[in-house]
C-alpha cells in the first residue's frame, strides 16, 4: 500500500516499501505512545500557538530567502539561498527540537536524549532543554567529538551531558545505537528527540512535518520575489535527510519542481569510502525502519565515509528512499574535494561560509543543467563555524 501523496505515509508509517517500525518489544510502549498522540498534539491550537511563537521569537523565523547574484551570474541561472544558517544555533535542526520538546512536555516526559553527528542537532537539543529546564543527554561518536569539538563544548556549556559512542566507526550510526539503548532502559520519563527523518514510525513523518516550515516559507517568499511560488529546482544535502525533507515537503506534490538530493560521495562512489546511499544501498532495516542501507552480501552494515560528519550515515530516511525509488527526486553524489571547493566559492562570491554538509548541495550547481530563466533554491542548512578546523586542515583544497 502506497501513500495517497508523497507527503503522507500510510497508517503504519510506510512510504511505498520503505518505513514501518521494526523495534524490539521493550521499545514498543515508547513508540506506540508517540504514534498514538503526535498528530493530535501537533494539530492542537495551543501547541501550534506556542510552537509558532518560539519559531518567531526564539529561533528567528522566517529565515530570509537570499538572491545570490554573484553565484547566479557564474552559473547563468537565478539562485536563491534559504538561510537556515541564520536560525538560532546555526542550522535548521532547532525547528525540530523546539517542536519535539513541546511534544515531550505534553507527554509528561522530564528527561531528553538525542544523538548527533555534526553536533548541530545535539546543540539544538541542548538549547531547548536549557530553555525548558529539562535534563539532556546527547550521544555522539568519539570520532565526531574530535572533529566537531566546538559543538561538544557548546552542548556542555548549555548544560547537556555528552556521552561518547566508542563502538563501530564511532560516528552517527553508533551514537544512534547508544541512544536507542538508553531509551529502552528509561521508557517512562524519557523522550528521544531523533534529529532526522529516520527511525521507526512516526519519527520520519514527525520530523518532516516540523521541518516543513522551511518549504512553507519558501513558497511565500518565492511568490514575493519571482511572481511564482514554484521554482524549477529545490536542492538540499541528504545524510539522514531532515533539511531536505523540510525543503522538499511543500513541493512534493508539485511535479514541475525538480527535487535534487545531494549525498556525500566521500573519496568516490566506488572507492569504498563513500556515503552515497542511493547508489550503494539496498533495502534493509536500520534504526527501526526499512530503507535504503549500505550493506554487504550478508546484510551487515557497510561503514560509510564522508569528511562531513552530518552526512556520514549508511542509510537515508524512508521518505527519501521512496522518492529515489519513484524517481520523484534526483540524487547527485559529491566528493569531499568538490564540496570543499564549493565552500570557498560560496564564501568568496556571497560572503557566506556554509557548513560542509550544505557545501555538498552548493557543489551540485554545476550538474543541474539549469537555464538562465530557471529559479534554483538551495537550502543553506547550516553555517560553517563548526567546520573551520576542517577547512583550515584542507586549506589547499579550498584555495
C-alpha positions, -999 to +999 in steps of 0.1 A: +000+000+000+014+034-010+007+068+004-021+089-010+005+117-016+043+118-014+039+137+020+017+112+038+029+078+049+004+050+055-011+045+089+017+020+096+043+045+085+052+033+051+063+053+020+059+026-006+080-003+005+100+019+030+093+029+066+075+010+093+085+004+129+109-025+133+117-023+170+124-046+200+094-055+222+109-035+250+107-003+229+072-008+217+054+011+245+076+042+239+070+043+201+033+034+205+027+063+229+043+087+205+024+073+175-009+074+192-005+110+202+017+130+179-008+140+152-034+151+178-008+171+197+006+188+165-029+198+155-038+213+189-042+251+186-024+257+218+006+236+207+007+255+174+004+289+191+034+281+214+054+264+186+049+293+162+057+319+189+090+301+197+099+298+160+094+335+156+109+348+189+135+322+198+145+306+165+143+338+145+119+327+117+111+334+090+146+329+077+154+350+046+154+338+010+185+355-003+191+360-040+228+350-046+235+373-075+272+365-080+266+328-079+237+333-103+260+352-127+286+324-126+261+296-132+239+316-156+207+309-137+187+326-109+199+312-075+183+317-041+197+306-008+172+297+020+191+310+050+186+282+076+221+291+088+206+322+104+184+301+127+193+303+164+221+276+169+232+280+133+212+253+115+178+240+106+179+214+134+163+237+160+130+238+141+126+201+150+139+203+186+115+231+195+086+211+183+097+179+199+103+193+233+069+208+234+056+174+224+076+157+251+062+181+277+027+172+267+035+135+271+047+142+306+084+135+299+111+150+321+143+137+305+156+142+270+181+121+250+194+127+215+220+115+190+242+138+169+268+136+142+280+170+132+268+183+166+242+207+153+213+185+164+230+180+198+234+217+202+198+224+192+185+197+216+207+211+245+194+246+237+157+237+240+164+216+271+181+246+287+151+268+276+126+244+293+148+233+322+149+196+313+177+171+317+196+165+285+219+136+274+235+136+240+252+106+224+279+114+199+305+092+182+341+096+196+354+104+161+327+131+156+335+145+191+371+151+179+362+167+145+333+187+159+349+198+192+334+234+193+299+219+192+307+195+220+318+225+242+286+243+232+264+214+244+283+212+277+280+250+282+242+246+277+242+221+305+239+188+285+259+157+292+277+145+261+283+107+261+308+092+236+299+063+214+330+041+212+318+011+192+319+006+154+330+036+134+323+058+164+301+081+143+264+089+139+252+053+134+269+043+167+256+073+186+221+064+174+225+028+187+236+041+221+206+065+223+182+037+215+197+015+242+192+044+267+156+048+257+149+011+262+163+014+297+143+046+306+109+042+290+087+061+314+103+095+319+125+099+287+117+112+253+142+106+224+145+136+201+156+120+169+173+146+147+165+134+112+137+117+092+150+083+102+140+058+129+107+039+135+073+054+126+062+081+135+097+098+136+102+102+098+068+118+095+070+138+127+104+154+118+093+161+083+062+179+095+083+200+120+109+209+093+082+216+066+082+253+079+112+257+055+093+250+023+062+267+036+082+299+039+100+293+006+067+293-013+056+326+001+090+342-004+093+330-039+059+344-048+070+378-035+104+377-052+097+359-085+059+361-090+056+323-086+055+300-056+072+273-077+109+272-086+123+249-112+147+233-087+150+228-050+184+215-038+194+201-004+221+178+010+210+145+024+225+124+052+195+111+071+176+139+053+158+163+077+168+195+059+159+180+026+126+167+039+118+202+051+129+219+019+110+194-003+078+190+017+055+216+002+068+208-033+065+170-031+032+170-050+042+197-075+056+177-104+070+208-122+095+213-093+127+192-096+139+179-063+176+175-060+190+154-032+228+156-028+247+129-010+283+126+001+305+105-023+335+108+000+366+097-019+344+085-047+314+062-051+334+031-059+363+039-036+350+020-006+350+053+013+316+069+005+281+076+019+262+077-013+233+055-001+210+060-031+237+045-053+253+019-030+223+010-008+199-019-009+167-023+010+174-032+046+165-023+082+184+002+103+174+020+135+138+008+133+128+014+097+131-003+063+150+019+039+180+020+016+210+009+035+247+004+027+253-033+034+274-063+023+261-096+008+254-109+043+233-079+052+260-064+075+261-026+075+289-012+055+307+016+072+300+049+055+326+077+049+323+114+045+345+143+055+313+158+067+301+144+100+265+152+093+264+131+060+284+102+074+254+078+077+249+044+060+212+049+052+187+076+043+152+083+057+124+062+042+108+092+026+139+098+006+143+062-002+108+063-016+115+095-036+146+078-051+127+046-060+098+065-076+121+089-094+105+119-078+139+132-066+171+132-085+201+121-064+235+135-070+267+124-053+295+149-045+331+141-034+349+157-005+372+178-026+344+192-047+324+201-016+355+219-002+358+240-034+321+249-030+329+262+005+354+286-010+331+296-038+301+305-017+323+322+009+341+344-016+312+351-040+284+357-015+301+364+019+285+333+034+306+305+049+285+274+046+286+242+067+304+213+050+271+194+047+255+224+029+285+227+006+276+194-010+243+210-021+261+241-034+286+219-053+257+203-073+250+236-091+273+227-120+254+194-125+218+207-126+216+219-162+196+249-151+189+276-177+190+314-175+152+316-169+152+290-142+149+296-105+170+274-082+165+273-044+193+258-023+186+251+013+216+266+031+211+243+060+239+254+083+267+278+089+304+268+087+317+279+121+317+243+133+338+232+103+366+258+105+392+234+118+384+211+088+386+240+064+420+250+078+433+214+076+423+212+039+432+248+030+449+237-002+417+222-014+397+254-010+422+280-024 
